[in-house]
Amino acid sequence: MTGEGIARSIGERLARVAGRVPDRIAIVERERERSYGQLDAAATAIAARIKQLGGARSGFVAVLCENKIPAIEAIFGVSRCARAYVPLDAGDPDDRLRLIVADSEPTVLLTERALLDRARTLVPAECTTIAIEDIPRAGAVDPPEVDESALANLYYTSGSTGAPKGVSQTQRNVLYFADAYARTLSIGAGDRVSLLYTLSFSASMMDMFGALFNGATLCAYDVRRSGVAPLAAWLDRERVSVLHAVPTVFRGFLAGLDPERRLEHLRAIDLGGETVFDSDVALFRAHTVSRCILVNHLAATEANVIAQHVVRHGDVCREGILPVGKSPDGVSVQVLRDDGTLAAADEIGTLVVSSPYVSPGYWRRPELDAAAFAADPERAGARRYVTTDRARIDRDGNLHFLGRQGSRVKIRGQSIDLNEVEAALATCPGVSKSAVIASGESDSAEPTRLVACLVAATDAARDPLFVRRRLAERLPSYMLPGAFVFLDVMPLTATGKIDRAALAQMRPGQEARTFDPPRGVVERAVAAMFEQLLRESPIGRDDDFFLLGGDSLSLVELQARVLDRFGVSVAKFYEDATVAGIAARIERSRDSRGGTQALPVLFPIRATGSAPPMFIVHGRLGQPFVSPHFLQLIDKELPLWAFQARGLDGRDPPNATIEAMADDYLDEMRRVRPHGPYFIAALCTGALIAGAMARRLREAGEAVLPLLLFDPPVMRLRASVAERDLLFRIKVRKQEGRFQTSIDDPQHAAAAVQTARAFEVALWQYEPRPYDGPVFMLSSSQRMDSENSEYLRRIFSGTIERFEAGATHAEALDPRTPAFATHLAHCLARILDEAKTYGAKSPHTNLSQSAARVPAQSASPHGQAGAGRAPPD
């Protein structure tokens, strides 16, 4: 074990870490986070609920979640009560989920409240369905003795029988492989580890358990929802030190970076699921710092760490394909000839893995168990797993992965059995015969998409769109063919089998297709987007994005371009991804969005009071919210006004520079208060605007009270102008009640993105002139490091008094934090005491003692701004 001694189960391992570092952050997902103590408490409560429901029942517990924090809470809770979990992917079709449920027969299904109705349609009546949010967090459970050989989970992968098959793992195996993975990457308490994979994909175990078993912070990101392009900005923002990704994603986000851009926080990158080339090593060296390592990792659901190959910046790298390296202690590999004898060095054969830690077998698939697993006659206690992989071992003992054999292929890290796709095709009306092949861009390239070869029934239409949409009802998106070829007859071998070699020679992209030119401005614009993204021309109005080679990654880019060009968000692409279909939905969205109302740049939170009003400048996304809890800290005699960025309503263009924002906001403020003294506050990056405003006021001879800044940045912030990243951040804040502008209207959403992007660019380009007046700062301990304060001194050259209001940026902006309330009261009292010196210009009544109060302990009213927290930047 790595640092935690001997633990017999997943739940016990977490409890040990939580007992040692309960306040350390365990998981971060968008703006939400859980400490180790909170995660452990949630797991305990969930275990107590399952135990209460189940009584003497056993059986699996299924987990269906869209968000990763509740899913991970559920996974540890299931383990805490000696049960095994079955992860379900909320992105999969219901038919597939029902197959998994029918096969695993869970007695309990844990889900999120938003998925509760859907979850109930997937399980039989005897299976209890529970919303994780509805489980009281107070509770205790006597942890049962968990045998290390007990099942920990059941992960379903594509199956050769036409249905997904369940691969089981024990508690001991999970612990072993997580430690083997973490050991090579040296994962420790100071690390922040990425979690990009869906939790229904077994590769997610390495990140989830590798981080949480070792006291690290797990940083969750949804590639399917947010796309690949914003990854670099997210890695910087979350300070991720260990990245685990498939090579396609790795190449996708690095390819868009400036040549000089370095991901300075990264110290380890683990790539798995696809072939890694020397060109990937060049990318790694170009965009990481010298201490970072690259690991090429071979894994399977049956054995999560088969081999690892480490590359450092100074290593001599061989040309072409990288080896996958050597196995960790406890795992050994062999390459066997077809007759079962041991292959010589560099001889190609079937890869066989031997270890005490390989899967105990497939769930209810004895025929598959017999073919894949057996006791190792040469190692007591070890089992052999005969893979479907072709491999060789070189003279230095390094393993080289050479692809799949038989019906299994791997595309973008996902293992797919072609038989399951063919079984789904057999259910499509009008399809007489079918065969599916994997295709790459060239004969030598690894496959990048599936091609379905079909023979239509007599008188049936040859409609690839119809077939693809029927498949989407049964298969997850990663298993859908990217091309469909209709044949008059299926080519056969001399023995009467389908001649797959002949099918592989076909080039589906060369097939003639009916061309109907785009009609109207919108269709022509969408067609142009297709041409740019898919490098296909000409594009007709009936051409389908996916059938021309589009995939989930390029789909995110298409959605972003539609939003930028038309100001609307278009969803449900899988229903109709033709040029005409997308254009029609754009037109409907534009027709239904209605007119927009102008939004004021400055508006009152509380307009009355005898003290000089506080004017609060917005943070990084331009939003003005001040939470009810913040208002409870402010005396009623202190008026409060808030700025929001110009351009959020979509009527006016956003201000392009910090100076333009300062001039704009001063004009608005002087309409409300023609003369000082002026009391200006600011959230995070708004401090730069506040400093520029204060400097201009003093140059004009106006009195300015000490500035009040809430956790201003201590260094120049890198611009993160990817629209998808900004829209994602905006949506998260909207869901949490911390965003005022309506983004349900696509036009408002587009305006919000455009405004936030303009502010990001303005921040990055700003060269400040110093403001030499006094400043009070409520800062996080993260931003109080004196070594990182030089940037602040460039902006605020006068007296600075800083008060620690929380450990993190979020805590320093949370009015419910005791330190925040205490320091705010102190700062307000001193600022308003100074305001007294201006006499009749600012009448007020004894605010030095009453301006700040401890907030009442009550929930914020439904629909009010902020939901208890001042807005983040």
Buried (B, 14 or more C-beta within 10 A) or exposed (E): BBBBEEBBBBBBBBBBBBEEBBEBBBBBBBBBBBBBBBBBBBBBBBBBBBBEEBEEEEBBBBBBBBBBBBBBBBBBBBBBBBBBBBBBBBBBBEEBBBBBBEBBBBBBBBBBEEBBEBBEEBBEEEBBBBBBEEBEEEBEBEBBEBEBEBBBBBBBBBBBEBBBBBBBBBBBBBBBBBBBBBBBBEBBBEBBBBBBBBBBBBBBBBBBBBBBBBBBBBBBBBBBEBBBBBBBBBBBBBBBBBBBBBBBBBBBBBEEBEEEBBBEBBBBBBBBBBBBBEEBBEBBBEBBEEEBBBBBBBBBBBBBBBBBBBBEBEEEBEEEBBBBBBBBEBBBBBBBEEEEEEBEEEEEBBBBBBBBBBBBBBBEBEEBBEEBBBEBEEEEEBBBBBBBBBBBBEEEEBBBBBBBEEBBBBBBBBBBBBBBBBBBBEEBEBBEBBBBBBBEEEEEEBBBBBBBBBBBEEEBEBEBBBBBBBBBBBBBBBBBBBBBBBBEEBBEEEEEEBBBEEBEEBEBBEEEEEEEEBEEEBBBBBBBBBBBBBEBEEBBBBBBBBBBBBBBBBBBBBBBBBBEBBBBBBEEBBEBBBBBBBBBBBBEBBEEBEEBEEBEBBBEBBEEBBBBBBBBBBBBBBBBBBBBBBBBBBBBBBBBBBBBBBBBBBEBEBBBBBBBBBBBBBEBBBEBBEEBBBBBBBBBBBBBBBBBBBBBBBEEEBBBBBBBBBBBBBEBBBBBBBBBBBBBBBBBBBEBBBBBBBBEBBBBBBBBBBBBBBBBBBBEEBEBEEBEBBBBBBBBEBBBEEEEBEBBEEBBBBEBEBBBBBBBBBBBBBBBBEBBBBBBBBBBBBBBBBBBEBEEEBEBEEBBEBBBEEBEEEEBEEEBBBBBBBBBB
